[in-house]
Amino acid sequence: MKKLLLTILIMVAALLIASCSKLKDELVQPQNVSVHGEGTFDKNSANFHGLLVKNSLNKLNDCSQCHAGDFSGGLTEVSCSSSECHLGIGVHVEGIVDTNSANFHGKYISNRNWDFSLCKPCHGNDYSGGIASPTCNNCHLYKGGPENCTTCHGNKNSNAPPRDLSGNYSNTSRGVGAHQVHLKGNMEGKVLLCGDCHNVPGSVSTPGHTDPDLRAEVLMSSNPLAVLKTNDPSTSEYDSNLPLFTPNPVYDLANLTCSNTYCHGYFKNGNLTNAPVWNNPATSECGSCHGNGSNPLPKTSADGGTHPNVQNCSLCHAGVIDANLKFVNASKHIDGKLNLFGKDIKY
């Protein structure tokens, strides 16, 4: 019995010694733990932790003392970025507002498929600052703040590239290409809208908008101009010796070509096989849709067409083009009508 008691006493003493040694170890002492008082998770409380961070001189640095620099838990082993708290808080590290840094917040959101819901818990649904954080709208000046189209593509004058999603500005880049040629007036033809070729999302979070492949779907079959039929029997210019020309628009994602569209030659007297390359302006020169690069004359009877063999376009189409092949009114070019002696007719 005495041996048993002695054994127990020795074991207890050993445990006490071990415990004391732990207490003697040097631990990093957090400088500010007053945030963890009553009301720390209550948004209506003066002690709400978000308000304390907002009003602190050190901001999130106070949090990182205990929860680690990336807020994954640190000494507390309690992460700030759990599913019930701040999923996007990990972005708040050095370089967050430096566009050249790997830690730039724009790159952080991009790598998470543009999930802006990561920002809203702290910055508010309208990004005006919410309860605890500064506003995002001092930098993101346009309607919708960070969710404005131009945050990711385009510029202050246009939602469409340039700039593309990868930051490219050249029209030889896949993401830029011929956007502005299609969208701006007084360039090549009738002004198009984004919705003429794309499904325009209602918001950044619309399903299908931010696909992982970052490719915009090109859906021209719903564009009335792209599928416009010519040589219709009901038109004054109908020729019974020619078929009804019915475009079937195709955009080849691999080769970046647009083919079988009224816009690029699939019409009576046009170049039916023309397939311009989206990011190669040389493939869309005058003469590529009708005629050729040296002479834009549409198909004459010698080529199986009906156009008269007249070389001066302005003689019949002065409302569109002048004698030097310069546009007088580009909006009447590629608009679905034939401008003949000042009148727009269907053909």
C-alpha positions in Angstrom: 0.0 0.0 0.0 2.8 2.4 0.9 4.6 1.7 -2.4 1.4 2.4 -4.3 0.9 5.8 -2.6 4.5 6.7 -3.2 4.2 5.8 -6.9 1.1 8.1 -7.2 2.9 11.0 -5.4 5.9 10.7 -7.8 3.6 10.8 -10.8 1.7 13.8 -9.6 4.9 15.6 -8.8 6.2 14.9 -12.3 3.0 16.3 -13.9 3.3 19.5 -11.8 6.9 20.0 -12.8 6.0 19.6 -16.5 3.2 22.0 -16.2 5.4 24.6 -14.5 8.0 24.3 -17.2 5.3 25.1 -19.8 4.4 28.3 -18.0 8.0 29.4 -17.9 8.3 29.2 -21.7 8.4 32.6 -23.4 5.2 33.2 -25.4 4.3 36.1 -27.7 2.0 38.3 -25.8 -0.8 40.0 -27.9 -0.8 43.7 -27.3 -4.6 44.2 -27.7 -7.2 41.7 -26.8 -9.8 44.1 -25.6 -11.9 43.4 -28.7 -13.0 40.0 -27.3 -15.5 41.4 -24.8 -19.2 41.3 -24.6 -20.9 42.2 -27.9 -17.9 41.4 -30.1 -20.1 39.7 -32.6 -23.1 42.0 -32.3 -23.2 44.5 -35.1 -25.4 46.7 -33.0 -23.0 46.8 -30.1 -20.4 49.5 -29.6 -18.0 46.6 -28.9 -18.6 45.0 -32.3 -15.2 43.8 -33.4 -15.6 45.4 -36.9 -16.1 48.8 -35.4 -13.0 48.4 -33.1 -10.9 47.5 -36.1 -12.3 50.4 -38.1 -11.4 52.9 -35.4 -8.1 51.4 -34.5 -4.9 53.0 -35.7 -3.4 49.6 -36.5 -6.5 48.4 -38.3 -6.2 44.7 -39.2 -2.6 44.5 -37.7 -4.3 44.2 -34.3 -6.1 41.1 -35.5 -3.0 39.5 -37.0 -1.2 39.6 -33.7 -3.3 36.6 -32.6 -4.9 35.3 -35.8 -1.7 35.3 -37.9 -0.7 37.5 -40.8 -3.0 35.7 -43.2 -5.8 35.5 -40.5 -5.8 31.7 -40.7 -5.8 31.2 -36.9 -2.3 31.8 -35.5 -2.0 31.5 -31.7 -5.7 31.3 -31.3 -6.2 28.5 -33.8 -9.4 30.4 -34.7 -9.5 31.4 -38.4 -11.1 34.8 -39.4 -11.8 33.4 -42.8 -14.2 30.5 -42.0 -17.3 30.1 -44.0 -19.3 31.9 -41.3 -17.0 34.9 -41.1 -14.7 36.8 -43.6 -14.0 34.5 -46.6 -12.0 37.3 -48.4 -10.0 38.6 -45.5 -6.9 36.9 -46.6 -6.4 39.5 -49.3 -5.5 42.1 -46.7 -1.7 41.7 -46.9 1.1 43.9 -48.1 0.7 44.8 -51.7 -3.1 44.8 -51.7 -3.4 48.1 -53.6 -0.3 47.7 -55.7 -1.2 46.7 -59.2 2.3 45.3 -59.8 2.1 43.1 -56.7 1.1 39.4 -56.7 -1.0 40.4 -53.7 -3.0 43.1 -55.6 -6.7 42.7 -54.6 -7.8 42.6 -58.3 -5.7 39.5 -58.9 -7.0 38.0 -55.7 -10.6 38.4 -57.0 -9.7 37.3 -60.5 -8.1 34.0 -59.2 -11.4 33.4 -57.4 -13.5 33.7 -60.5 -14.5 37.3 -59.8 -16.5 36.4 -56.7 -17.3 39.8 -55.3 -19.3 38.3 -52.5 -16.0 37.9 -50.7 -15.8 41.7 -50.4 -19.3 42.5 -49.3 -19.4 41.2 -45.7 -17.0 44.0 -44.7 -17.3 46.6 -47.4 -21.1 46.4 -47.7 -23.4 45.3 -50.5 -22.9 48.6 -52.3 -19.2 48.8 -51.4 -19.8 52.0 -49.5 -17.9 50.8 -46.5 -20.4 48.7 -44.6 -20.1 48.7 -40.8 -16.4 48.2 -40.5 -14.5 48.9 -43.6 -13.5 51.8 -45.9 -15.5 52.4 -49.1 -14.3 50.8 -52.3 -16.1 53.6 -54.3 -13.3 56.2 -53.9 -11.3 54.2 -56.4 -14.1 52.4 -58.3 -15.9 55.5 -59.4 -18.4 54.2 -61.9 -21.9 53.0 -61.3 -21.9 49.7 -59.4 -18.4 50.3 -57.9 -16.2 47.2 -58.3 -19.0 45.4 -60.2 -19.0 47.9 -63.1 -18.1 46.3 -66.4 -15.0 48.4 -66.8 -13.4 47.0 -63.7 -12.6 43.9 -65.7 -12.7 45.0 -69.4 -13.0 48.2 -71.4 -12.5 51.8 -70.1 -14.4 54.8 -69.1 -15.7 55.4 -72.6 -16.7 51.8 -73.4 -17.5 48.6 -71.6 -15.9 46.6 -74.4 -12.2 46.1 -74.8 -9.6 47.4 -74.9 -8.5 46.7 -72.1 -9.3 42.9 -72.2 -9.4 40.6 -69.1 -5.6 40.1 -69.4 -4.8 43.8 -69.6 -4.1 43.8 -73.4 -4.8 46.9 -75.5 -3.6 45.8 -78.9 -6.3 44.8 -81.5 -4.1 41.8 -82.4 -4.9 40.4 -79.0 -7.6 37.8 -78.8 -9.5 39.6 -76.1 -9.4 42.9 -77.9 -9.7 42.2 -81.6 -12.2 44.2 -83.6 -14.5 45.2 -80.7 -14.2 49.0 -81.3 -14.6 48.7 -85.1 -18.0 47.1 -84.5 -19.1 49.4 -81.7 -18.0 52.8 -82.9 -19.7 55.0 -85.5 -18.1 56.5 -88.6 -15.6 53.6 -88.9 -16.7 50.7 -91.1 -20.5 50.4 -90.9 -23.6 50.4 -88.8 -22.9 50.6 -85.1 -23.5 47.3 -83.3 -24.4 46.7 -79.6 -22.8 44.2 -77.3 -26.0 42.2 -77.3 -25.8 41.7 -81.1 -23.1 39.2 -80.6 -23.2 38.3 -76.9 -25.6 37.4 -74.1 -25.2 40.6 -72.0 -25.4 39.6 -68.3 -27.7 41.5 -65.9 -24.9 41.6 -63.3 -21.4 40.3 -62.7 -22.9 37.2 -60.9 -25.3 36.2 -63.7 -24.8 32.5 -64.4 -22.5 31.9 -67.3 -20.9 35.3 -67.2 -17.6 34.6 -65.4 -16.9 31.1 -66.8 -13.5 29.6 -65.8 -12.3 29.6 -69.5 -12.8 33.4 -69.6 -14.2 33.2 -73.2 -17.1 35.3 -74.2 -19.8 33.3 -76.0 -20.4 34.6 -79.5 -24.0 34.1 -80.5 -24.7 35.8 -83.8 -27.7 33.7 -84.8 -30.0 36.0 -82.8 -28.6 39.1 -84.6 -31.1 40.2 -87.3 -28.3 41.8 -89.3 -26.0 38.7 -89.3 -28.8 36.4 -90.6 -30.3 38.9 -93.1 -31.5 37.1 -96.3 -30.9 38.7 -99.7 -32.4 38.2 -103.1 -35.8 37.7 -101.5 -38.6 37.4 -104.2 -40.4 40.3 -102.5 -37.7 42.8 -103.2 -37.4 45.1 -106.2 -33.8 43.8 -106.9 -34.8 40.1 -107.0 -33.2 38.0 -109.6 -34.8 34.6 -110.3 -31.5 33.3 -111.7 -29.9 33.5 -108.2 -30.9 31.6 -105.1 -32.1 33.1 -101.8 -29.0 33.8 -99.9 -29.5 32.7 -96.3 -26.6 33.2 -93.9 -25.8 30.7 -91.1 -23.3 32.6 -88.9 -20.5 30.7 -87.4 -17.7 31.9 -85.0 -14.7 29.6 -84.9 -13.2 29.8 -81.4 -10.1 28.0 -82.4 -9.3 30.1 -85.5 -11.1 33.3 -84.4 -12.9 33.5 -87.7 -16.4 34.8 -88.5 -18.1 33.2 -91.5 -21.4 32.8 -93.2 -22.7 36.2 -92.0 -24.4 38.9 -94.0 -22.1 41.4 -92.3 -19.0 39.9 -94.0 -20.1 38.9 -97.4 -22.8 36.3 -97.4 -25.2 38.3 -99.6 -26.1 38.6 -103.2 -23.0 39.6 -105.2 -20.9 39.2 -102.1 -17.9 36.9 -101.2 -19.8 34.0 -99.7 -16.7 32.2 -98.3 -15.2 35.3 -96.7 -14.1 34.5 -93.1 -12.2 37.4 -91.5 -10.0 36.8 -88.5 -11.1 38.6 -85.4 -7.7 39.9 -84.4 -6.2 40.4 -87.9 -7.4 43.7 -89.4 -5.8 42.9 -92.7 -8.4 40.2 -93.3 -11.2 42.8 -93.2 -9.9 45.3 -95.7 -12.2 46.9 -98.2 -12.9 44.3 -100.9 -12.9 41.3 -98.6 -16.7 41.2 -98.4 -17.3 42.1 -102.1 -14.7 42.2 -104.8 -11.1 42.0 -103.7 -8.4 44.0 -102.0 -7.5 45.9 -105.2 -11.1 46.4 -106.4 -14.2 46.2 -104.2 -16.5 45.8 -107.2 -19.2 43.2 -106.3 -19.8 40.2 -108.5 -20.8 41.1 -112.1 -22.5 38.8 -114.6 -19.1 37.5 -115.6 -18.6 36.2 -112.1 -22.2 34.8 -111.7 -23.6 38.0 -110.1 -25.8 40.9 -111.1 -23.8 44.0 -110.3 -23.1 46.3 -113.3 -19.4 46.6 -114.3 -19.0 50.1 -113.0 -15.8 50.9 -111.2 -16.8 54.2 -109.6 -18.8 53.3 -106.5 -19.9 56.8 -105.8 -21.9 57.1 -109.1 -24.6 54.9 -107.6 -23.8 55.0 -103.9 -22.9 58.6 -103.2 -24.9 58.6 -100.0 -22.3 56.1 -98.6 -19.0 56.4 -100.4 -17.1 59.0 -102.4 -14.9 58.7 -105.5 -11.8 58.0 -103.3 -13.6 55.1 -101.5 -13.9 57.2 -98.3 -17.1 56.9 -96.3 -19.5 59.8 -96.6 -21.9 58.0 -94.2 -20.6 54.8 -92.6 -23.9 54.1 -90.8 -25.4 53.2 -94.2 -22.7 50.6 -94.8 -23.5 47.0 -93.7 -26.9 48.1 -92.5 -29.1 45.6 -94.3 -30.1 48.0 -97.1 -28.8 48.9 -100.5 -28.3 52.6 -100.8 -29.0 53.3 -104.4 -29.1 56.8 -105.8 -29.8 58.2 -102.3 -32.6 55.7 -101.4 -32.3 52.7 -99.0 -33.9 49.6 -100.5 -34.1 46.0 -99.7 -32.4 43.7 -102.1 
